[in-house]
Amino acid sequence: MPSSPHDFQLDARFKGFPAAAAPVLASAIAARGWNVLAGDLPLPLAVLRRSALAHNLAWMQAYASRRGLLLAPHGKTSMSPELFAMQLAAGAWGLTFATAFQAAVGVAAGARRILIANQVVADADLDALDALLTRHADLWLCFLVDSTAQLALIEDWAARRGNGRVFDVLLEVGIAGQRTGCRSLEEALTLARAIAASPAARLAGIECYEGVLARCDSEHDARAVGELVERALRIARACDAERCWSAQADAIILSAGGSAVFDLVVPLLRAQGLSRRVEGVLRSGCYLTHDHDHYRRMLCLVQQREGLGEGDGLRPALSVWSLVQSVPEPGLALLACGKRDISYDWNLPTPVALARRGARAGTPAPAHWRITALNDQHAHLRFDADAHQDDWPRVGDRVELGLSHPCTTFDKWRWMPLVEDDGRVSGAIQTLF
């Protein structure tokens, strides 16, 4: 039987679990003595390095604490109850999600403050949130509103249900040509007034998302995000002047912050001069595992802007070990890892380590190795055929692939082992997408 609410059973129905092995509880998997580089588990296999996870959890919590911010990590990154529990135990104020389904997973994992950074429109989703709030008297939950049309649907739902439910909402400030959110001060203030008068919603604060503006160019990013922050502040002050906030709350929620330029939204989250205390809620999610490409480059700029050294940042915790299955011609090797196993929506994977067949430790992959294409189950590894053959991949070698955008690797796996720096499997997490 599971030893805790976050325990679960693994067996051969899970990709990456040894087909001939007996089922095992996640809490007991370390006792199996498995090692990723000993051939104990089939490849490809997505793994989470425990030491990097621990570092990243502490790093981001410390960052938020130093700036007087609350951290509500975006759970859509991992959709893992075990990782949610780690984030909450490390000091997260709450969790962020994009859908009612995701929010329910977070509540089951123990979160009692939930921010849905998305519009909720459908009756079925409003029903789901109403049920969560009814079952959990200690739960606070809010979602985004960006139009009077959406508000009218919420009010229609409330009138038909007749149960007196009033939802806490955040007014979303958007960006022209981009995603959801009010485009102007006038539009936002009209909506805020309507929420203040609504029998079905109450205004808990203001939200925006800056990530769509980031170009990995500090001059551009600081200017563009700064303009968004100033607009959100003007809207917050206008709402404050008209006393549009919920009468049930003694603080105003101001929330922003993806995982790329989160430092640039701090002036919004620490706004001064409003009629109530401000609670600034940072929603970064990918910090937990970081990555080897996109967020690595973005964080280098954050560190420069923050005056941090190169070694003072986040560490990649998620990677996929793959197997060289064929070297059909000089300069080309095929790895047993493809689109079903690793993210490719932003950039292709990067070879980061090589473990020759039989080796129990990896070494840095040769610099001339590149992944140039992915099929459903294959990765095309190109290498310099003129290089010394010691730097050629060989059939049976293991190659560790770093990735860009961890979210779309997590959703390809129902479980991942937690591994120590020497490859030992010391635990496991599940994902519930």
C-alpha positions as CSV (number, residue, x, y, z in Angstrom):
1,M,0.0,0.0,0.0
2,P,1.2,3.6,-0.7
3,S,3.0,5.0,2.3
4,S,1.9,8.6,1.7
5,P,-0.7,10.6,-0.3
6,H,2.0,11.2,-2.9
7,D,3.1,7.5,-3.3
8,F,2.2,5.6,-6.4
9,Q,2.9,2.3,-8.0
10,L,5.1,1.8,-11.1
11,D,5.0,-1.2,-13.4
12,A,5.8,-2.2,-17.0
13,R,2.8,-0.2,-18.3
14,F,5.0,2.9,-17.7
15,K,7.4,3.9,-20.5
16,G,10.9,3.7,-19.1
17,F,10.1,1.1,-16.5
18,P,12.0,-2.3,-16.9
19,A,9.5,-4.7,-18.6
20,A,10.7,-7.7,-16.7
21,A,10.8,-6.0,-13.3
22,A,8.1,-6.5,-10.6
23,P,5.9,-3.6,-9.8
24,V,7.2,-1.2,-7.2
25,L,6.0,1.7,-5.1
26,A,7.8,5.0,-5.8
27,S,8.7,5.1,-2.1
28,A,10.5,1.8,-2.5
29,I,12.2,2.2,-5.8
30,A,15.6,3.2,-4.3
31,A,15.8,-0.2,-2.7
32,R,16.0,-1.8,-6.2
33,G,19.5,-0.5,-6.6
34,W,19.0,0.7,-10.1
35,N,21.4,3.0,-12.0
36,V,20.6,4.7,-15.2
37,L,24.1,4.0,-16.6
38,A,24.1,0.4,-15.5
39,G,21.5,-0.6,-18.1
40,D,18.9,-1.3,-15.4
41,L,16.2,0.8,-17.1
42,P,15.3,0.9,-20.8
43,L,16.2,4.0,-22.9
44,P,15.1,6.6,-23.8
45,L,14.5,7.7,-20.3
46,A,13.7,11.2,-18.9
47,V,15.4,11.8,-15.6
48,L,15.5,14.4,-12.9
49,R,18.7,15.1,-11.1
50,R,17.9,15.5,-7.4
51,S,20.8,17.8,-6.5
52,A,19.8,20.3,-9.2
53,L,16.2,20.2,-8.2
54,A,17.1,21.0,-4.6
55,H,19.4,23.8,-5.7
56,N,16.7,25.4,-7.9
57,L,14.0,25.1,-5.3
58,A,16.1,27.0,-2.8
59,W,17.4,29.5,-5.4
60,M,14.0,30.7,-6.5
61,Q,12.5,30.8,-3.1
62,A,15.4,32.8,-1.8
63,Y,15.1,35.2,-4.8
64,A,11.4,35.8,-4.0
65,S,12.0,36.2,-0.3
66,R,14.8,38.8,-0.8
67,R,12.5,40.9,-2.8
68,G,9.5,40.5,-0.5
69,L,7.5,38.5,-3.1
70,L,5.2,35.5,-2.8
71,L,6.0,32.6,-5.1
72,A,3.1,30.6,-6.8
73,P,5.0,28.4,-9.3
74,H,3.1,27.5,-12.5
75,G,2.2,23.9,-12.1
76,K,1.6,23.3,-15.8
77,T,5.3,22.8,-16.2
78,S,5.4,19.5,-14.5
79,M,1.9,18.5,-13.5
80,S,3.6,16.3,-10.9
81,P,2.0,16.1,-7.4
82,E,5.4,15.1,-6.0
83,L,7.1,18.1,-7.4
84,F,4.2,20.4,-6.2
85,A,4.8,19.0,-2.7
86,M,8.5,19.9,-3.0
87,Q,7.7,23.4,-4.1
88,L,5.2,23.9,-1.3
89,A,7.6,22.5,1.3
90,A,10.3,24.8,0.1
91,G,8.1,27.8,0.9
92,A,5.8,28.4,-2.1
93,W,2.8,30.6,-1.1
94,G,0.6,28.7,-3.6
95,L,0.5,27.2,-7.1
96,T,-0.6,28.6,-10.5
97,F,-2.4,26.6,-13.1
98,A,-4.0,27.2,-16.5
99,T,-7.2,25.0,-16.3
100,A,-9.7,23.8,-13.8
101,F,-8.5,20.3,-14.2
102,Q,-4.9,21.3,-13.4
103,A,-6.1,23.2,-10.4
104,A,-7.8,20.1,-9.0
105,V,-4.5,18.2,-9.2
106,G,-2.8,21.0,-7.3
107,V,-5.5,21.0,-4.6
108,A,-5.1,17.2,-4.2
109,A,-1.4,17.7,-3.8
110,G,-2.0,20.0,-0.9
111,A,-2.1,23.6,-2.3
112,R,-4.6,25.9,-0.6
113,R,-3.9,29.0,-2.6
114,I,-4.6,28.5,-6.3
115,L,-4.2,31.1,-9.1
116,I,-5.6,30.1,-12.5
117,A,-3.7,32.4,-14.9
118,N,-6.3,32.0,-17.6
119,Q,-9.9,32.9,-18.3
120,V,-12.6,30.5,-17.1
121,V,-15.6,30.6,-19.3
122,A,-17.4,27.2,-19.6
123,D,-20.1,26.1,-17.2
124,A,-18.3,22.8,-16.6
125,D,-15.2,24.6,-15.5
126,L,-17.1,26.9,-13.2
127,D,-18.9,23.9,-11.8
128,A,-15.5,22.3,-11.1
129,L,-14.1,25.3,-9.3
130,D,-17.3,25.6,-7.3
131,A,-17.0,22.0,-6.2
132,L,-13.4,22.5,-5.2
133,L,-14.3,25.5,-3.1
134,T,-17.2,23.6,-1.5
135,R,-15.1,20.6,-0.6
136,H,-12.2,22.6,0.8
137,A,-13.3,25.3,3.2
138,D,-9.6,26.4,3.6
139,L,-9.1,26.9,-0.2
140,W,-8.6,30.3,-1.8
141,L,-8.8,30.3,-5.6
142,C,-9.0,33.0,-8.2
143,F,-8.9,33.2,-12.0
144,L,-8.5,35.8,-14.7
145,V,-11.2,38.0,-16.3
146,D,-10.5,40.2,-19.3
147,S,-13.9,41.2,-20.7
148,T,-17.5,42.1,-19.8
149,A,-18.6,39.3,-22.1
150,Q,-16.8,36.7,-19.9
151,L,-18.2,38.4,-16.8
152,A,-21.7,38.1,-18.2
153,L,-21.2,34.3,-18.6
154,I,-20.0,34.0,-15.0
155,E,-23.1,35.9,-13.8
156,D,-25.4,33.8,-16.0
157,W,-23.9,30.6,-14.5
158,A,-24.3,32.0,-11.0
159,A,-27.9,32.9,-11.6
160,R,-28.8,29.4,-13.0
161,R,-27.0,27.6,-10.2
162,G,-28.4,29.8,-7.5
163,N,-26.0,28.8,-4.8
164,G,-24.6,32.2,-4.0
165,R,-21.1,31.5,-5.2
166,V,-18.9,34.5,-5.7
167,F,-15.6,34.0,-7.4
168,D,-12.4,35.9,-6.7
169,V,-10.9,37.2,-10.0
170,L,-7.9,39.1,-11.2
171,L,-8.3,41.6,-14.0
172,E,-5.8,40.7,-16.8
173,V,-3.8,43.4,-18.6
174,G,-2.9,42.2,-22.1
175,I,-0.7,43.2,-25.0
176,A,-1.9,44.2,-28.4
177,G,-1.5,41.5,-31.0
178,Q,-0.6,38.9,-28.3
179,R,-2.7,36.8,-25.9
180,T,-5.6,37.5,-23.6
181,G,-6.1,40.6,-21.5
182,C,-7.5,44.1,-21.6
183,R,-5.8,46.3,-24.1
184,S,-6.4,49.8,-22.7
185,L,-6.9,51.6,-19.4
186,E,-10.4,52.5,-20.5
187,E,-11.3,48.9,-21.2
188,A,-9.8,47.7,-18.0
189,L,-11.5,50.3,-15.8
190,T,-14.9,49.6,-17.4
191,L,-14.4,45.9,-16.6
192,A,-13.2,46.7,-13.1
193,R,-16.3,48.7,-12.4
194,A,-18.5,45.9,-13.7
195,I,-16.7,43.4,-11.5
196,A,-17.1,45.7,-8.5
197,A,-20.9,45.7,-9.1
198,S,-21.2,42.0,-9.9
199,P,-23.1,39.6,-7.8
200,A,-20.9,36.7,-9.0
201,A,-17.3,38.0,-8.9
202,R,-15.1,40.2,-6.8
203,L,-11.9,41.9,-7.8
204,A,-8.8,40.5,-6.0
205,G,-6.2,42.3,-8.0
206,I,-4.4,42.8,-11.3
207,E,-2.4,40.3,-13.5
208,C,-0.3,40.4,-16.6
209,Y,2.1,38.1,-18.4
210,E,5.3,39.6,-19.8
211,G,6.9,36.5,-21.3
212,V,5.6,37.1,-24.8
213,L,7.7,40.3,-25.0
214,A,11.1,38.6,-24.2
215,R,13.6,38.4,-27.1
216,C,16.8,37.5,-25.1
217,D,17.9,41.1,-25.6
218,S,18.2,43.0,-22.3
219,E,17.8,46.5,-23.8
220,H,14.6,45.5,-25.7
221,D,13.2,43.3,-22.9
222,A,13.7,45.9,-20.2
223,R,12.0,48.6,-22.3
224,A,9.1,46.4,-23.5
225,V,8.4,44.8,-20.1
226,G,8.8,48.2,-18.4
227,E,6.1,49.6,-20.6
228,L,3.7,46.8,-19.7
229,V,4.5,47.2,-16.0
230,E,3.8,50.9,-16.1
231,R,0.5,50.3,-17.9
232,A,-0.5,47.6,-15.3
233,L,0.4,50.0,-12.5
234,R,-1.7,52.8,-14.0
235,I,-4.7,50.4,-14.2
236,A,-4.1,49.3,-10.6
237,R,-4.0,52.9,-9.4
238,A,-7.2,53.7,-11.4
239,C,-9.0,50.7,-9.8
240,D,-7.7,51.7,-6.4
241,A,-9.0,55.3,-6.9
242,E,-12.5,54.0,-7.6
243,R,-12.4,51.4,-4.8
244,C,-13.1,48.5,-7.1
245,W,-11.4,45.9,-4.9
246,S,-13.1,43.1,-3.1
247,A,-14.5,44.2,0.3
248,Q,-13.5,40.7,1.6
249,A,-9.8,41.1,1.1
250,D,-7.3,43.2,3.1
251,A,-4.6,43.0,0.3
252,I,-4.4,43.6,-3.4
253,I,-2.9,40.8,-5.5
254,L,-0.5,42.0,-8.2
255,S,0.8,39.1,-10.2
256,A,3.2,38.5,-13.1
257,G,6.4,36.7,-13.9
258,G,7.1,33.8,-16.3
259,S,10.5,32.1,-16.2
260,A,12.4,34.2,-18.7
261,V,12.4,37.9,-17.5
262,F,10.8,37.6,-14.1
263,D,13.2,40.2,-12.6
264,L,11.8,42.9,-14.8
265,V,8.3,42.7,-13.3
266,V,9.4,43.2,-9.7
267,P,8.5,47.0,-9.8
268,L,4.8,45.9,-10.4
269,L,4.8,43.3,-7.7
270,R,6.3,45.7,-5.2
271,A,4.0,48.6,-6.1
272,Q,3.6,51.4,-3.5
273,G,1.0,54.0,-2.7
274,L,-2.2,51.9,-3.0
275,S,-4.9,52.0,-0.4
276,R,-4.3,48.5,0.8
277,R,-1.3,46.2,1.3
278,V,0.1,44.7,-1.9
279,E,0.8,41.0,-2.2
280,G,3.2,40.5,-5.2
281,V,2.8,37.0,-6.6
282,L,5.5,35.7,-8.9
283,R,4.4,32.8,-11.1
284,S,7.6,31.4,-12.6
285,G,7.4,27.6,-13.2
286,C,10.3,26.4,-15.4
287,Y,12.8,27.4,-12.8
288,L,12.3,24.1,-11.1
289,T,14.1,22.1,-13.8
290,H,15.5,25.0,-15.8
291,D,16.9,23.8,-19.2
292,H,20.1,23.6,-21.3
293,D,19.0,26.2,-24.0
294,H,16.2,28.7,-24.0
295,Y,16.0,29.4,-20.2
296,R,19.7,29.0,-19.8
297,R,20.3,31.9,-22.2
298,M,17.5,34.0,-20.6
299,L,18.8,33.5,-17.1
300,C,22.3,34.6,-18.1
301,L,20.7,38.0,-18.8
302,V,18.8,38.0,-15.5
303,Q,22.1,37.3,-13.7
304,Q,23.8,40.1,-15.5
305,R,20.9,42.5,-14.7
306,E,21.0,41.3,-11.0
307,G,24.7,41.5,-10.7
308,L,25.1,37.8,-10.1
309,G,28.1,35.7,-11.1
310,E,27.8,33.0,-13.8
311,G,27.7,30.2,-11.3
312,D,25.0,31.8,-9.1
313,G,22.0,30.8,-11.2
314,L,19.7,27.8,-11.8
315,R,20.9,24.4,-12.9
316,P,19.5,22.0,-15.5
317,A,17.7,19.2,-13.7
318,L,15.9,17.5,-16.5
319,S,17.4,15.5,-19.4
320,V,16.7,12.5,-21.5
321,W,19.2,9.6,-21.8
322,S,19.1,7.9,-25.2
323,L,20.9,5.1,-27.0
324,V,23.0,5.1,-30.2
325,Q,21.2,2.5,-32.2
326,S,22.9,3.0,-35.6
327,V,25.8,4.7,-37.2
328,P,24.8,4.1,-40.9
329,E,27.4,6.4,-42.4
330,P,30.3,8.7,-41.4
331,G,28.9,11.8,-39.8
332,L,25.5,10.5,-38.9
333,A,24.3,8.5,-36.0
334,L,20.7,7.7,-35.1
335,L,19.6,7.8,-31.4
336,A,16.6,6.0,-30.0
337,C,14.8,9.1,-28.9
338,G,12.3,11.2,-30.8
339,K,9.4,13.6,-30.7
340,R,7.5,11.2,-28.4
341,D,10.2,11.5,-25.8
342,I,11.7,15.1,-25.7
343,S,10.6,18.6,-26.4
344,Y,11.3,20.2,-29.8
345,D,8.8,23.1,-30.0
346,W,11.4,25.8,-29.3
347,N,14.7,24.2,-30.2
348,L,16.1,20.8,-30.9
349,P,17.8,18.9,-28.1
350,T,21.5,19.3,-27.3
351,P,24.0,16.4,-26.7
352,V,25.4,17.2,-23.3
353,A,27.1,14.0,-22.1
354,L,28.4,10.7,-23.5
355,A,28.6,7.4,-21.6
356,R,30.3,4.7,-23.7
357,R,28.8,1.2,-23.5
358,G,29.7,-0.3,-20.1
359,A,30.8,3.0,-18.6
360,R,29.2,4.0,-15.3
361,A,29.8,7.8,-15.7
362,G,29.3,10.3,-18.4
363,T,31.7,12.7,-19.9
364,P,31.0,15.9,-21.9
365,A,29.7,15.2,-25.4
366,P,32.1,16.3,-28.2
367,A,31.5,19.9,-29.1
368,H,30.9,19.0,-32.8
369,W,27.9,16.8,-32.1
370,R,24.6,18.3,-33.0
371,I,21.0,17.1,-33.2
372,T,19.7,18.2,-36.6
373,A,16.3,16.5,-36.8
374,L,13.8,14.5,-34.8
375,N,11.4,11.8,-36.1
376,D,8.8,10.2,-33.9
377,Q,11.3,7.7,-32.4
378,H,14.7,8.9,-33.8
379,A,17.1,11.7,-33.2
380,H,19.6,12.5,-36.0
381,L,23.0,13.2,-34.5
382,R,25.5,14.8,-36.9
383,F,29.2,14.7,-36.1
384,D,32.4,15.6,-37.8
385,A,33.5,12.6,-39.8
386,D,37.0,14.1,-40.1
387,A,37.3,14.1,-36.3
388,H,39.4,11.4,-34.6
389,Q,37.3,8.3,-34.3
390,D,37.6,8.5,-30.5
391,D,35.1,11.3,-30.9
392,W,32.7,9.3,-33.0
393,P,29.5,7.8,-31.5
394,R,29.3,4.0,-31.4
395,V,26.4,1.7,-31.4
396,G,25.4,1.0,-27.8
397,D,26.7,4.3,-26.4
398,R,24.4,6.3,-24.2
399,V,23.9,10.0,-25.0
400,E,22.4,12.5,-22.6
401,L,20.3,15.1,-24.3
402,G,19.7,18.5,-22.8
403,L,16.5,20.3,-23.9
404,S,14.8,23.6,-24.4
405,H,11.4,24.2,-22.8
406,P,10.9,21.6,-20.1
407,C,7.1,21.8,-20.2
408,T,6.8,19.8,-23.4
409,T,9.1,17.1,-22.2
410,F,7.2,16.5,-19.0
411,D,4.0,15.8,-20.8
412,K,5.6,13.0,-22.8
413,W,6.2,10.9,-19.6
414,R,3.9,9.4,-17.0
415,W,6.8,9.1,-14.6
416,M,10.4,10.1,-14.2
417,P,13.1,8.7,-11.9
418,L,14.9,11.0,-9.5
419,V,18.6,10.3,-9.8
420,E,21.7,11.1,-7.8
421,D,24.7,12.6,-9.5
422,D,26.2,9.2,-10.0
423,G,23.1,7.9,-11.8
424,R,21.6,6.0,-8.9
425,V,17.8,6.0,-8.9
426,S,16.7,7.3,-5.5
427,G,13.0,8.1,-6.1
428,A,10.4,8.8,-8.7
429,I,7.7,11.4,-9.6
430,Q,4.5,10.9,-11.6
431,T,2.9,13.4,-14.0
432,L,-0.9,13.8,-14.4
433,F,-1.5,15.7,-17.6
